[in-house]
């Protein structure tokens, strides 16, 4: 994984697809639900951390800096301060 939000989103939708398969057995559903719950909990921490990074980025920009955009957002920028 490249640690991007687009990959996280894809993983979440794949997990949803797995638990909504029409011919899934009860045992498979139980396993997928367990895995899905773990993925969901971890995804929330990732999203919360990304929101914190974005808030820090916006604060820096508001104070005249040009920091690097957080990698998780899949964007690039130079980390220079506006003079």
PyMOL commands that place a pseudoatom at each C-alpha (Angstrom):
pseudoatom trace, name=CA, resn=UNK, resi=1, chain=A, elem=C, hetatm=0, pos=[0.000, 0.000, 0.000]
pseudoatom trace, name=CA, resn=UNK, resi=2, chain=A, elem=C, hetatm=0, pos=[1.079, 3.553, -0.665]
pseudoatom trace, name=CA, resn=UNK, resi=3, chain=A, elem=C, hetatm=0, pos=[-0.726, 4.927, 2.402]
pseudoatom trace, name=CA, resn=UNK, resi=4, chain=A, elem=C, hetatm=0, pos=[-3.129, 7.134, 0.454]
pseudoatom trace, name=CA, resn=UNK, resi=5, chain=A, elem=C, hetatm=0, pos=[-6.752, 7.870, 1.305]
pseudoatom trace, name=CA, resn=UNK, resi=6, chain=A, elem=C, hetatm=0, pos=[-7.797, 6.611, -2.120]
pseudoatom trace, name=CA, resn=UNK, resi=7, chain=A, elem=C, hetatm=0, pos=[-6.408, 3.176, -1.216]
pseudoatom trace, name=CA, resn=UNK, resi=8, chain=A, elem=C, hetatm=0, pos=[-8.182, 3.235, 2.135]
pseudoatom trace, name=CA, resn=UNK, resi=9, chain=A, elem=C, hetatm=0, pos=[-11.440, 4.096, 0.393]
pseudoatom trace, name=CA, resn=UNK, resi=10, chain=A, elem=C, hetatm=0, pos=[-10.937, 1.235, -2.071]
pseudoatom trace, name=CA, resn=UNK, resi=11, chain=A, elem=C, hetatm=0, pos=[-10.241, -1.196, 0.782]
pseudoatom trace, name=CA, resn=UNK, resi=12, chain=A, elem=C, hetatm=0, pos=[-13.406, -0.123, 2.602]
pseudoatom trace, name=CA, resn=UNK, resi=13, chain=A, elem=C, hetatm=0, pos=[-15.551, -0.595, -0.493]
pseudoatom trace, name=CA, resn=UNK, resi=14, chain=A, elem=C, hetatm=0, pos=[-13.945, -3.985, -1.190]
pseudoatom trace, name=CA, resn=UNK, resi=15, chain=A, elem=C, hetatm=0, pos=[-14.754, -5.034, 2.372]
pseudoatom trace, name=CA, resn=UNK, resi=16, chain=A, elem=C, hetatm=0, pos=[-18.351, -3.939, 1.877]
pseudoatom trace, name=CA, resn=UNK, resi=17, chain=A, elem=C, hetatm=0, pos=[-18.506, -5.918, -1.361]
pseudoatom trace, name=CA, resn=UNK, resi=18, chain=A, elem=C, hetatm=0, pos=[-17.198, -9.015, 0.423]
pseudoatom trace, name=CA, resn=UNK, resi=19, chain=A, elem=C, hetatm=0, pos=[-19.887, -8.943, 3.116]
pseudoatom trace, name=CA, resn=UNK, resi=20, chain=A, elem=C, hetatm=0, pos=[-22.704, -8.341, 0.637]
pseudoatom trace, name=CA, resn=UNK, resi=21, chain=A, elem=C, hetatm=0, pos=[-21.918, -11.215, -1.717]
pseudoatom trace, name=CA, resn=UNK, resi=22, chain=A, elem=C, hetatm=0, pos=[-25.173, -13.080, -2.387]
pseudoatom trace, name=CA, resn=UNK, resi=23, chain=A, elem=C, hetatm=0, pos=[-23.789, -16.592, -1.810]
pseudoatom trace, name=CA, resn=UNK, resi=24, chain=A, elem=C, hetatm=0, pos=[-21.650, -15.907, 1.260]
pseudoatom trace, name=CA, resn=UNK, resi=25, chain=A, elem=C, hetatm=0, pos=[-21.854, -18.584, 3.944]
pseudoatom trace, name=CA, resn=UNK, resi=26, chain=A, elem=C, hetatm=0, pos=[-22.548, -17.752, 7.571]
pseudoatom trace, name=CA, resn=UNK, resi=27, chain=A, elem=C, hetatm=0, pos=[-18.969, -18.672, 8.507]
pseudoatom trace, name=CA, resn=UNK, resi=28, chain=A, elem=C, hetatm=0, pos=[-17.515, -16.525, 5.723]
pseudoatom trace, name=CA, resn=UNK, resi=29, chain=A, elem=C, hetatm=0, pos=[-19.782, -13.648, 6.754]
pseudoatom trace, name=CA, resn=UNK, resi=30, chain=A, elem=C, hetatm=0, pos=[-18.636, -13.965, 10.360]
pseudoatom trace, name=CA, resn=UNK, resi=31, chain=A, elem=C, hetatm=0, pos=[-14.980, -13.862, 9.263]
pseudoatom trace, name=CA, resn=UNK, resi=32, chain=A, elem=C, hetatm=0, pos=[-15.543, -10.936, 6.903]
pseudoatom trace, name=CA, resn=UNK, resi=33, chain=A, elem=C, hetatm=0, pos=[-17.467, -9.010, 9.555]
pseudoatom trace, name=CA, resn=UNK, resi=34, chain=A, elem=C, hetatm=0, pos=[-14.671, -9.531, 12.064]
pseudoatom trace, name=CA, resn=UNK, resi=35, chain=A, elem=C, hetatm=0, pos=[-12.089, -8.381, 9.543]
pseudoatom trace, name=CA, resn=UNK, resi=36, chain=A, elem=C, hetatm=0, pos=[-14.338, -5.508, 8.467]
pseudoatom trace, name=CA, resn=UNK, resi=37, chain=A, elem=C, hetatm=0, pos=[-14.758, -4.296, 12.042]
pseudoatom trace, name=CA, resn=UNK, resi=38, chain=A, elem=C, hetatm=0, pos=[-10.983, -4.236, 12.520]
pseudoatom trace, name=CA, resn=UNK, resi=39, chain=A, elem=C, hetatm=0, pos=[-10.496, -2.402, 9.225]
pseudoatom trace, name=CA, resn=UNK, resi=40, chain=A, elem=C, hetatm=0, pos=[-13.194, 0.091, 10.177]
pseudoatom trace, name=CA, resn=UNK, resi=41, chain=A, elem=C, hetatm=0, pos=[-11.596, 0.863, 13.541]
pseudoatom trace, name=CA, resn=UNK, resi=42, chain=A, elem=C, hetatm=0, pos=[-8.184, 1.343, 11.984]
pseudoatom trace, name=CA, resn=UNK, resi=43, chain=A, elem=C, hetatm=0, pos=[-9.643, 3.436, 9.146]
pseudoatom trace, name=CA, resn=UNK, resi=44, chain=A, elem=C, hetatm=0, pos=[-11.219, 5.810, 11.669]
pseudoatom trace, name=CA, resn=UNK, resi=45, chain=A, elem=C, hetatm=0, pos=[-7.841, 6.392, 13.323]
pseudoatom trace, name=CA, resn=UNK, resi=46, chain=A, elem=C, hetatm=0, pos=[-6.264, 7.026, 9.909]
pseudoatom trace, name=CA, resn=UNK, resi=47, chain=A, elem=C, hetatm=0, pos=[-8.999, 9.490, 8.931]
pseudoatom trace, name=CA, resn=UNK, resi=48, chain=A, elem=C, hetatm=0, pos=[-8.763, 11.288, 12.280]
pseudoatom trace, name=CA, resn=UNK, resi=49, chain=A, elem=C, hetatm=0, pos=[-4.973, 11.521, 11.934]
pseudoatom trace, name=CA, resn=UNK, resi=50, chain=A, elem=C, hetatm=0, pos=[-5.311, 12.839, 8.383]
pseudoatom trace, name=CA, resn=UNK, resi=51, chain=A, elem=C, hetatm=0, pos=[-7.786, 15.485, 9.554]
pseudoatom trace, name=CA, resn=UNK, resi=52, chain=A, elem=C, hetatm=0, pos=[-5.244, 16.581, 12.170]
pseudoatom trace, name=CA, resn=UNK, resi=53, chain=A, elem=C, hetatm=0, pos=[-2.523, 16.792, 9.514]
pseudoatom trace, name=CA, resn=UNK, resi=54, chain=A, elem=C, hetatm=0, pos=[-4.820, 18.816, 7.274]
pseudoatom trace, name=CA, resn=UNK, resi=55, chain=A, elem=C, hetatm=0, pos=[-5.685, 21.206, 10.116]
pseudoatom trace, name=CA, resn=UNK, resi=56, chain=A, elem=C, hetatm=0, pos=[-1.970, 21.708, 10.820]
pseudoatom trace, name=CA, resn=UNK, resi=57, chain=A, elem=C, hetatm=0, pos=[-1.354, 22.303, 7.109]
pseudoatom trace, name=CA, resn=UNK, resi=58, chain=A, elem=C, hetatm=0, pos=[-4.130, 24.901, 6.941]
pseudoatom trace, name=CA, resn=UNK, resi=59, chain=A, elem=C, hetatm=0, pos=[-2.858, 26.631, 10.080]
pseudoatom trace, name=CA, resn=UNK, resi=60, chain=A, elem=C, hetatm=0, pos=[0.646, 26.835, 8.629]
pseudoatom trace, name=CA, resn=UNK, resi=61, chain=A, elem=C, hetatm=0, pos=[-0.730, 28.247, 5.366]
pseudoatom trace, name=CA, resn=UNK, resi=62, chain=A, elem=C, hetatm=0, pos=[-2.802, 30.805, 7.276]
pseudoatom trace, name=CA, resn=UNK, resi=63, chain=A, elem=C, hetatm=0, pos=[0.418, 31.937, 8.969]
pseudoatom trace, name=CA, resn=UNK, resi=64, chain=A, elem=C, hetatm=0, pos=[2.363, 32.524, 5.770]
pseudoatom trace, name=CA, resn=UNK, resi=65, chain=A, elem=C, hetatm=0, pos=[4.098, 29.180, 5.360]
pseudoatom trace, name=CA, resn=UNK, resi=66, chain=A, elem=C, hetatm=0, pos=[3.954, 26.860, 2.367]
pseudoatom trace, name=CA, resn=UNK, resi=67, chain=A, elem=C, hetatm=0, pos=[4.409, 23.435, 3.979]
pseudoatom trace, name=CA, resn=UNK, resi=68, chain=A, elem=C, hetatm=0, pos=[4.375, 20.146, 2.154]
pseudoatom trace, name=CA, resn=UNK, resi=69, chain=A, elem=C, hetatm=0, pos=[0.876, 18.805, 1.723]
pseudoatom trace, name=CA, resn=UNK, resi=70, chain=A, elem=C, hetatm=0, pos=[0.468, 15.618, 3.817]
pseudoatom trace, name=CA, resn=UNK, resi=71, chain=A, elem=C, hetatm=0, pos=[1.514, 12.560, 1.776]
pseudoatom trace, name=CA, resn=UNK, resi=72, chain=A, elem=C, hetatm=0, pos=[-1.699, 10.743, 2.607]
pseudoatom trace, name=CA, resn=UNK, resi=73, chain=A, elem=C, hetatm=0, pos=[-3.600, 13.273, 0.459]
pseudoatom trace, name=CA, resn=UNK, resi=74, chain=A, elem=C, hetatm=0, pos=[-1.576, 12.258, -2.641]
pseudoatom trace, name=CA, resn=UNK, resi=75, chain=A, elem=C, hetatm=0, pos=[-0.519, 15.803, -3.473]
pseudoatom trace, name=CA, resn=UNK, resi=76, chain=A, elem=C, hetatm=0, pos=[2.900, 17.464, -3.724]
pseudoatom trace, name=CA, resn=UNK, resi=77, chain=A, elem=C, hetatm=0, pos=[4.047, 20.971, -2.905]
pseudoatom trace, name=CA, resn=UNK, resi=78, chain=A, elem=C, hetatm=0, pos=[7.247, 22.727, -1.883]
pseudoatom trace, name=CA, resn=UNK, resi=79, chain=A, elem=C, hetatm=0, pos=[7.708, 23.405, 1.814]
pseudoatom trace, name=CA, resn=UNK, resi=80, chain=A, elem=C, hetatm=0, pos=[8.762, 27.041, 1.498]
pseudoatom trace, name=CA, resn=UNK, resi=81, chain=A, elem=C, hetatm=0, pos=[7.582, 29.988, 3.527]
pseudoatom trace, name=CA, resn=UNK, resi=82, chain=A, elem=C, hetatm=0, pos=[6.009, 32.851, 1.558]
pseudoatom trace, name=CA, resn=UNK, resi=83, chain=A, elem=C, hetatm=0, pos=[8.146, 35.966, 1.980]
for i in range(1, 83): cmd.bond("trace and resi %d" % i, "trace and resi %d" % (i + 1))
show_as sticks, trace
zoom trace
